[in-house]
Amino acid sequence: MLVKTMLHEVQTMAKQLVPQQLQDKILSGIGRLLGDPSSQMTLVIDEFNGYTMNQIFEASQIYLQTKISPEVSRLRVSRSPREKNLLVTIYKGEKVIEVFEGIQLKWELVSITEKQLPMGGDKPERRSLELSFLKKNMEKVLSSYLPYVVERSEMIKEENKVVKLYFLGNPHGGAVGGGAWGSINLDHPSTFETLAMDLKLKEDLIKDLDRFVRRRKFYKRVGKTWKRGYLLHGPPGTGKTSLIAAMANYLKFDIYDLELTSLQRNSQFRNLLVSTKNRSIIVIEDIDCSTTLQDRQAGRNNQTTTQLTLSGLLNFIDGLWSSCGDERIIVLTTNHKDRLDPALLRPGRMDMHIHMSYCTPYGFKTLASNYLGVSNHRLFTEIERLITEVEVTPAEIAEELMKSEEADVALEGLVEFLKAKIAENKSNGEAKEVDEQGTERRDVVESEKVVETKRQKIGSRELEISDYMPCSYSFSVEENQSCLL
């Protein structure tokens, strides 16, 4: 009331004695000093826009890290494992004031904890940033200041990029940050240099990734969603997960680990997809056994309560909803490619199929360099010969190399391991051959018994048999009656 009374008196005097332009400047100054609500504008920037992260909120939070002044009394400080720098952000209720091209702007972080949900779980927290300034500067704030904040935040992110691993959070909103996904820093050390896979395949994959990230305009010109699909298939222990980590570290893309067993409906695919960020890798591991998908033609699957369908997964990968974002990679892994529906495998869904094979001589040399720090050794020739004679995974080789830090001891142990594996495979092969021969002989004996039984039943009927082979039976029947063997 006091502010309103003073403003009213000033306005009355100003109208009589002061020119209009000078009146506006004086009233604007008084409004700033006295906090006139009618002269202020506040933009509310929520953390989430539905299911998706509000990019303006994220950019503003990053930008404000560089604008924290000594006047701020409370800060939120954190640091994840293996990070060099502290992450410092303003705490709820704190304000940051800055001037941009003569405009004074005030930032404040507001946090509201909602009521406990009936089904339990953490209390979800709704966060927002409030940006206040004079109303007359609204156009400049929207057209110049906020774009500047976004641009500056992108530069800061590139300088301090830390790859994140996102996982499905509390389904009732209790995940880190209040959304569907929680996250931790991806500390996996795998790189293409340390990856024990075929050299030619590795080079082809790197070229494909480089070509993908630089073709934004190409994808737009041809009318294609800017995404890429990779199918990683092969036996367990051949490095599929390590390859995903190497891809993320190479591109500086975040990883979203999508666990199908935690989903019940196709609609959850859509909700999760739109809540992922650009420049990310969406991973579904062991797609052939992670859940039971209803077939598109078979209709409902009575064996399970889930309502996930193959059509829903295909739409997630290559349908309209897959276009809700840019520069994203979708990776499926499986130990059994032949178990997957062909519809999943076609180009446009899984564009590149990468077979993670058993260890090769080149892969062995990479592992020896990683684990023992040696690039050459007197036992290399023998080990490479043995590797070509037996199917052994990189994981098995790595386990043997970890048994000693001395190269001689570790490599001699590996030689013995490979020889034992070859002998075991040979023994199993011989036993299998004997078993197959025995099975074949038993089948012949059984056939003879069946034929003898038929002879007894037919009685006077004459039966001719050729080599006891099914479909080569011929017979004649005395008396005009049909007979079925």
C-alpha positions as CSV (number, residue, x, y, z in Angstrom):
1,M,0.0,0.0,0.0
2,L,2.8,2.4,0.8
3,V,4.5,1.7,-2.6
4,K,1.2,2.3,-4.4
5,T,0.6,5.6,-2.6
6,M,4.0,6.9,-3.3
7,L,3.8,6.0,-7.0
8,H,0.4,7.7,-7.3
9,E,1.7,10.9,-5.8
10,V,4.8,10.9,-8.0
11,Q,2.7,10.3,-11.1
12,T,0.4,13.2,-10.2
13,M,3.3,15.6,-9.7
14,A,5.1,14.3,-12.8
15,K,2.1,14.9,-15.1
16,Q,2.1,18.6,-14.1
17,L,5.8,19.4,-14.1
18,V,7.8,16.8,-16.1
19,P,7.8,16.0,-19.9
20,Q,6.3,12.6,-20.8
21,Q,9.7,11.0,-21.9
22,L,11.4,12.0,-18.6
23,Q,8.3,10.7,-16.7
24,D,8.8,7.3,-18.2
25,K,12.5,7.1,-17.2
26,I,11.8,8.3,-13.7
27,L,9.0,5.9,-13.1
28,S,11.0,3.0,-14.5
29,G,13.9,3.8,-12.1
30,I,11.5,4.1,-9.2
31,G,9.9,0.9,-10.2
32,R,13.2,-0.9,-10.2
33,L,14.1,0.5,-6.8
34,L,10.8,-0.2,-5.1
35,G,10.1,-3.5,-6.9
36,D,7.0,-2.4,-8.7
37,P,5.3,-5.7,-9.6
38,S,3.5,-4.1,-12.7
39,S,6.9,-3.4,-14.4
40,Q,8.3,-6.9,-13.9
41,M,8.1,-10.0,-16.1
42,T,8.9,-13.5,-15.0
43,L,9.6,-16.4,-17.3
44,V,9.1,-19.8,-15.7
45,I,11.3,-22.5,-17.2
46,D,10.3,-26.0,-16.0
47,E,12.8,-28.8,-15.9
48,F,10.5,-31.2,-17.9
49,N,8.2,-30.5,-20.7
50,G,5.9,-33.6,-20.4
51,Y,8.2,-36.6,-20.7
52,T,11.1,-34.7,-22.3
53,M,13.8,-32.7,-20.7
54,N,13.3,-28.9,-21.2
55,Q,16.4,-27.9,-23.2
56,I,16.2,-24.3,-22.0
57,F,16.3,-25.5,-18.4
58,E,19.3,-27.7,-19.0
59,A,21.1,-25.0,-20.9
60,S,20.3,-22.4,-18.3
61,Q,21.5,-24.6,-15.4
62,I,24.8,-25.2,-17.2
63,Y,25.2,-21.5,-18.1
64,L,24.5,-20.3,-14.5
65,Q,27.5,-22.4,-13.3
66,T,29.7,-19.6,-14.7
67,K,27.6,-16.8,-13.2
68,I,27.7,-17.7,-9.5
69,S,28.8,-14.7,-7.4
70,P,30.0,-14.4,-3.8
71,E,26.6,-13.0,-2.9
72,V,25.1,-16.5,-3.2
73,S,24.9,-18.1,0.2
74,R,24.0,-21.8,-0.6
75,L,25.3,-24.0,-3.5
76,R,24.8,-27.6,-4.5
77,V,28.2,-29.3,-5.0
78,S,28.9,-32.8,-6.4
79,R,31.4,-34.8,-8.2
80,S,31.1,-38.3,-9.7
81,P,33.8,-40.9,-9.6
82,R,36.7,-40.3,-12.0
83,E,35.6,-36.7,-12.7
84,K,38.2,-34.1,-12.3
85,N,36.0,-31.0,-11.7
86,L,33.4,-30.2,-9.1
87,L,29.9,-29.6,-10.3
88,V,28.5,-26.5,-8.7
89,T,24.9,-25.4,-9.1
90,I,22.7,-23.0,-7.2
91,Y,20.5,-24.4,-4.5
92,K,16.7,-23.9,-4.4
93,G,15.7,-20.4,-3.3
94,E,19.0,-18.9,-4.3
95,K,19.2,-16.0,-6.8
96,V,21.8,-15.1,-9.4
97,I,21.8,-11.6,-10.9
98,E,23.6,-10.6,-14.1
99,V,23.5,-7.8,-16.7
100,F,23.2,-8.5,-20.4
101,E,23.5,-5.6,-22.9
102,G,22.3,-3.2,-20.2
103,I,19.4,-5.4,-19.1
104,Q,19.3,-6.6,-15.5
105,L,18.2,-10.2,-15.2
106,K,17.5,-12.2,-12.0
107,W,17.6,-16.0,-11.9
108,E,16.0,-18.1,-9.1
109,L,15.8,-21.9,-8.7
110,V,12.4,-23.0,-7.4
111,S,11.8,-26.5,-6.2
112,I,8.4,-28.0,-5.1
113,T,8.1,-31.4,-3.5
114,E,4.8,-33.0,-4.4
115,K,2.7,-35.1,-2.1
116,Q,3.6,-38.8,-1.5
117,L,2.1,-41.0,-4.2
118,P,-0.3,-43.8,-3.0
119,M,1.9,-46.6,-4.3
120,G,5.0,-45.5,-2.4
121,G,8.4,-44.6,-3.7
122,D,10.4,-41.3,-3.4
123,K,8.5,-38.0,-3.3
124,P,8.9,-36.5,-6.8
125,E,10.5,-33.1,-7.0
126,R,9.4,-30.5,-9.5
127,R,12.1,-28.0,-10.3
128,S,12.0,-24.8,-12.4
129,L,14.1,-21.7,-13.0
130,E,12.5,-18.3,-12.8
131,L,13.9,-15.5,-14.9
132,S,12.8,-11.9,-14.0
133,F,13.3,-8.6,-15.8
134,L,11.5,-5.5,-16.9
135,K,8.6,-6.1,-19.2
136,K,9.9,-3.7,-21.8
137,N,12.9,-5.9,-22.4
138,M,10.9,-9.1,-23.1
139,E,11.5,-9.1,-26.8
140,K,15.2,-8.7,-26.4
141,V,15.4,-11.4,-23.7
142,L,13.5,-13.9,-26.0
143,S,15.3,-13.0,-29.2
144,S,18.8,-12.4,-28.0
145,Y,19.5,-13.4,-24.4
146,L,18.0,-16.9,-24.2
147,P,19.6,-18.0,-27.6
148,Y,22.9,-16.6,-26.2
149,V,22.4,-18.8,-23.0
150,V,21.8,-21.9,-25.1
151,E,24.8,-21.3,-27.4
152,R,27.1,-20.6,-24.4
153,S,25.9,-23.8,-22.6
154,E,26.6,-25.9,-25.7
155,M,30.2,-24.6,-25.7
156,I,30.5,-25.4,-22.0
157,K,29.1,-28.9,-22.4
158,E,31.6,-29.7,-25.2
159,E,34.5,-28.6,-23.0
160,N,33.3,-30.7,-20.0
161,K,31.5,-33.6,-21.8
162,V,31.1,-36.6,-19.6
163,V,29.3,-39.6,-21.1
164,K,26.3,-40.7,-19.1
165,L,24.7,-44.1,-18.7
166,Y,20.9,-43.7,-18.3
167,F,18.7,-46.4,-16.7
168,L,15.0,-46.6,-16.1
169,G,14.1,-44.9,-12.8
170,N,11.2,-45.2,-10.5
171,P,8.0,-45.6,-12.6
172,H,6.2,-43.1,-10.4
173,G,8.6,-40.3,-11.0
174,G,11.2,-40.9,-8.4
175,A,14.2,-41.1,-10.7
176,V,17.2,-38.8,-10.5
177,G,16.0,-35.4,-11.8
178,G,12.3,-36.4,-11.5
179,G,11.9,-38.0,-15.0
180,A,11.7,-41.5,-16.4
181,W,15.4,-41.9,-16.5
182,G,18.1,-41.9,-13.9
183,S,21.8,-41.5,-14.8
184,I,25.3,-42.2,-13.7
185,N,28.6,-41.4,-15.4
186,L,29.8,-44.0,-17.8
187,D,33.2,-45.0,-16.5
188,H,33.7,-48.0,-18.9
189,P,37.3,-47.7,-20.2
190,S,36.7,-49.5,-23.5
191,T,37.9,-47.8,-26.7
192,F,38.4,-48.9,-30.3
193,E,42.2,-49.1,-29.6
194,T,41.7,-51.7,-26.8
195,L,38.9,-53.6,-28.4
196,A,39.8,-57.2,-29.5
197,M,37.9,-57.5,-32.7
198,D,38.7,-58.0,-36.4
199,L,40.8,-55.0,-37.7
200,K,38.9,-54.7,-41.0
201,L,35.5,-54.8,-39.2
202,K,36.7,-52.2,-36.7
203,E,37.9,-49.8,-39.4
204,D,34.6,-50.2,-41.3
205,L,32.6,-49.5,-38.2
206,I,34.6,-46.3,-37.4
207,K,34.1,-45.0,-40.9
208,D,30.4,-45.7,-40.7
209,L,30.1,-43.8,-37.5
210,D,32.1,-40.9,-38.8
211,R,29.9,-40.7,-41.9
212,F,26.7,-40.9,-39.9
213,V,27.5,-37.9,-37.5
214,R,28.5,-35.6,-40.3
215,R,25.5,-36.1,-42.6
216,R,22.8,-34.0,-40.9
217,K,22.0,-32.1,-44.1
218,F,22.0,-35.3,-46.1
219,Y,19.4,-37.0,-43.9
220,K,17.2,-34.0,-44.1
221,R,17.5,-33.7,-47.8
222,V,16.5,-37.3,-48.5
223,G,13.7,-37.1,-46.0
224,K,15.1,-39.8,-43.6
225,T,15.2,-39.7,-39.8
226,W,18.8,-39.0,-38.6
227,K,19.4,-42.3,-36.9
228,R,21.3,-45.5,-37.4
229,G,20.7,-49.1,-36.3
230,Y,23.4,-51.7,-35.5
231,L,22.8,-55.4,-34.7
232,L,25.6,-57.0,-32.6
233,H,25.4,-60.8,-32.8
234,G,27.7,-63.6,-31.8
235,P,28.5,-66.0,-28.9
236,P,28.7,-64.8,-25.3
237,G,32.0,-63.3,-24.3
238,T,32.9,-61.9,-27.7
239,G,32.8,-58.2,-26.6
240,K,29.4,-56.9,-27.6
241,T,28.9,-54.8,-24.5
242,S,32.5,-53.5,-24.7
243,L,31.9,-52.4,-28.3
244,I,28.8,-50.4,-27.2
245,A,31.0,-48.6,-24.6
246,A,33.7,-48.0,-27.2
247,M,31.2,-46.4,-29.6
248,A,29.9,-44.1,-26.8
249,N,33.4,-43.1,-25.8
250,Y,34.4,-42.5,-29.4
251,L,31.3,-40.3,-30.3
252,K,30.8,-38.8,-26.8
253,F,27.2,-40.1,-27.0
254,D,25.2,-40.9,-23.8
255,I,23.8,-44.5,-23.5
256,Y,20.2,-45.3,-22.7
257,D,19.9,-48.9,-21.4
258,L,16.3,-50.0,-22.3
259,E,15.4,-53.0,-20.2
260,L,12.3,-54.6,-22.0
261,T,11.4,-56.8,-19.0
262,S,10.4,-53.7,-17.0
263,L,7.9,-52.5,-19.7
264,Q,4.3,-53.7,-20.0
265,R,2.8,-51.7,-22.8
266,N,3.7,-50.3,-26.2
267,S,2.8,-46.8,-25.0
268,Q,5.8,-47.0,-22.6
269,F,8.1,-47.4,-25.7
270,R,6.8,-44.0,-27.0
271,N,7.1,-42.3,-23.6
272,L,10.7,-43.5,-23.1
273,L,11.7,-42.7,-26.7
274,V,10.6,-39.0,-26.6
275,S,12.3,-38.6,-23.2
276,T,15.8,-39.5,-24.6
277,K,18.2,-36.8,-25.7
278,N,19.8,-36.2,-29.1
279,R,23.3,-37.6,-29.6
280,S,22.6,-40.8,-27.7
281,I,22.8,-44.6,-28.1
282,I,19.6,-46.5,-27.2
283,V,20.6,-50.1,-26.3
284,I,18.4,-53.2,-26.0
285,E,20.7,-56.1,-25.0
286,D,19.8,-59.8,-25.6
287,I,16.7,-58.9,-27.6
288,D,15.9,-62.5,-28.3
289,C,15.5,-63.5,-24.6
290,S,14.9,-60.2,-22.7
291,T,11.1,-60.5,-23.0
292,T,8.4,-62.3,-24.9
293,L,7.0,-60.2,-27.7
294,Q,3.6,-60.9,-29.2
295,D,3.9,-61.8,-32.9
296,R,2.2,-59.4,-35.3
297,Q,0.1,-62.1,-37.0
298,A,-0.4,-64.4,-34.0
299,G,-2.5,-61.9,-32.0
300,R,-2.6,-62.1,-28.3
301,N,0.0,-64.2,-26.5
302,N,-1.8,-66.1,-23.7
303,Q,1.4,-67.2,-22.1
304,T,2.2,-63.8,-20.7
305,T,0.5,-60.8,-19.2
306,T,2.7,-58.3,-21.1
307,Q,1.1,-56.3,-23.9
308,L,4.3,-55.5,-25.7
309,T,4.2,-56.4,-29.4
310,L,6.7,-56.8,-32.2
311,S,4.8,-54.1,-34.0
312,G,5.4,-51.8,-31.1
313,L,9.1,-52.5,-31.1
314,L,9.3,-51.9,-34.8
315,N,7.5,-48.6,-34.5
316,F,10.0,-47.7,-31.7
317,I,12.9,-48.4,-34.0
318,D,11.6,-47.3,-37.4
319,G,8.1,-45.8,-37.1
320,L,6.8,-42.3,-36.7
321,W,7.9,-42.1,-33.1
322,S,11.5,-42.8,-34.0
323,S,11.7,-39.4,-35.6
324,C,11.2,-37.6,-32.3
325,G,14.9,-36.7,-32.0
326,D,18.1,-36.4,-34.0
327,E,21.5,-38.0,-34.2
328,R,20.5,-41.2,-32.4
329,I,21.9,-44.7,-32.6
330,I,19.9,-47.8,-31.8
331,V,21.8,-51.0,-30.9
332,L,20.4,-54.5,-30.5
333,T,22.5,-57.4,-29.2
334,T,21.8,-61.1,-29.4
335,N,23.6,-64.4,-29.1
336,H,21.3,-66.0,-31.7
337,K,20.6,-63.9,-34.8
338,D,18.5,-66.7,-36.3
339,R,15.9,-66.4,-33.5
340,L,15.0,-62.8,-34.5
341,D,12.1,-61.9,-36.7
342,P,13.3,-60.9,-40.2
343,A,11.3,-57.7,-39.9
344,L,13.8,-56.5,-37.3
345,L,16.8,-57.1,-39.4
346,R,16.1,-55.3,-42.6
347,P,18.0,-52.1,-43.6
348,G,16.4,-49.0,-42.2
349,R,16.0,-50.8,-38.8
350,M,19.3,-52.6,-38.4
351,D,21.4,-50.9,-41.0
352,M,24.7,-52.7,-40.1
353,H,25.0,-56.3,-38.8
354,I,28.2,-56.8,-36.9
355,H,29.3,-60.4,-36.2
356,M,31.4,-60.5,-33.0
357,S,33.4,-63.7,-33.7
358,Y,35.7,-65.9,-31.6
359,C,39.1,-64.5,-30.9
360,T,41.5,-64.1,-33.9
361,P,45.3,-63.8,-34.0
362,Y,44.9,-60.0,-34.3
363,G,42.5,-59.9,-31.4
364,F,44.9,-61.9,-29.3
365,K,47.7,-59.4,-30.0
366,T,45.5,-56.6,-28.9
367,L,44.7,-58.4,-25.6
368,A,48.3,-59.2,-25.0
369,S,49.2,-55.5,-25.5
370,N,46.3,-54.4,-23.2
371,Y,47.0,-56.9,-20.3
372,L,50.7,-57.6,-20.5
373,G,52.1,-54.6,-22.3
374,V,53.9,-56.8,-24.9
375,S,53.6,-56.5,-28.7
376,N,55.9,-59.5,-29.5
377,H,57.0,-62.7,-27.8
378,R,58.5,-66.0,-28.6
379,L,55.2,-67.8,-27.9
380,F,53.1,-65.6,-30.2
381,T,53.5,-67.8,-33.2
382,E,52.4,-71.0,-31.4
383,I,49.5,-69.2,-29.7
384,E,48.3,-67.7,-33.0
385,R,48.4,-71.2,-34.6
386,L,46.4,-72.7,-31.7
387,I,43.8,-70.0,-31.8
388,T,43.1,-70.8,-35.5
389,E,42.4,-74.5,-34.4
390,V,39.9,-73.8,-31.6
391,E,36.9,-71.6,-30.9
392,V,37.9,-69.4,-28.0
393,T,36.3,-66.1,-26.9
394,P,38.2,-62.9,-26.2
395,A,36.8,-63.1,-22.6
396,E,38.5,-66.5,-22.1
397,I,41.8,-65.3,-23.5
398,A,41.6,-62.2,-21.2
399,E,40.9,-64.4,-18.2
400,E,44.0,-66.4,-18.8
401,L,46.2,-63.3,-19.4
402,M,45.0,-61.9,-16.0
403,K,46.4,-64.8,-14.1
404,S,49.9,-63.4,-14.0
405,E,51.6,-60.0,-14.5
406,E,54.7,-61.7,-16.0
407,A,54.4,-62.2,-19.7
408,D,56.2,-65.5,-19.8
409,V,54.0,-67.1,-17.1
410,A,50.8,-65.8,-18.5
411,L,51.5,-66.8,-22.1
412,E,52.7,-70.2,-21.1
413,G,49.5,-70.7,-19.2
414,L,47.5,-69.6,-22.2
415,V,49.3,-72.2,-24.4
416,E,48.4,-74.9,-21.9
417,F,44.8,-73.7,-21.8
418,L,44.4,-73.7,-25.6
419,K,46.0,-77.2,-25.9
420,A,43.6,-78.5,-23.2
421,K,40.6,-76.9,-25.0
422,I,41.6,-78.5,-28.3
423,A,42.0,-81.9,-26.6
424,E,38.6,-81.5,-24.9
425,N,36.9,-80.6,-28.2
426,K,38.5,-83.5,-30.0
427,S,37.4,-85.9,-27.2
428,N,33.9,-84.5,-27.3
429,G,33.8,-84.8,-31.1
430,E,34.8,-88.5,-31.0
431,A,32.3,-89.2,-28.4
432,K,29.6,-87.4,-30.4
433,E,30.6,-89.4,-33.5
434,V,30.3,-92.7,-31.6
435,D,27.0,-91.6,-30.2
436,E,25.7,-90.7,-33.6
437,Q,26.8,-94.1,-35.0
438,G,25.1,-95.9,-32.1
439,T,21.9,-93.9,-32.6
440,E,21.9,-94.7,-36.3
441,R,22.3,-98.5,-35.6
442,R,19.5,-98.4,-33.0
443,D,17.3,-96.7,-35.6
444,V,18.0,-99.6,-38.0
445,V,17.2,-102.2,-35.4
446,E,14.0,-100.5,-34.5
447,S,13.0,-100.4,-38.1
448,E,13.6,-104.1,-38.4
449,K,11.5,-104.8,-35.4
450,V,8.7,-102.6,-36.8
451,V,8.8,-104.5,-40.1
452,E,8.7,-107.9,-38.4
453,T,5.7,-106.8,-36.4
454,K,3.9,-105.7,-39.5
455,R,4.7,-109.1,-41.2
456,Q,3.0,-110.9,-38.3
457,K,0.0,-108.7,-38.4
458,I,-0.5,-108.9,-42.2
459,G,-0.3,-112.7,-42.1
460,S,-0.9,-113.9,-45.6
461,R,-0.2,-110.5,-47.1
462,E,3.1,-110.4,-49.0
463,L,5.5,-107.5,-48.0
464,E,8.5,-106.3,-50.0
465,I,11.0,-104.0,-48.3
466,S,13.9,-102.0,-49.8
467,D,16.8,-101.2,-47.4
468,Y,14.4,-100.6,-44.5
469,M,13.9,-97.0,-45.8
470,P,10.6,-95.2,-45.1
471,C,8.7,-94.3,-48.3
472,S,10.3,-97.3,-50.1
473,Y,7.8,-99.8,-48.8
474,S,5.9,-101.7,-51.6
475,F,3.3,-104.3,-50.8
476,S,0.5,-106.3,-52.5
477,V,-2.6,-107.5,-50.8
478,E,-4.3,-110.7,-51.6
479,E,-8.0,-110.2,-51.4
480,N,-9.4,-106.8,-52.5
481,Q,-8.9,-104.7,-49.4
482,S,-6.9,-101.6,-48.5
483,C,-4.0,-101.8,-46.2
484,L,-2.0,-98.9,-44.6
485,L,1.4,-99.4,-43.1
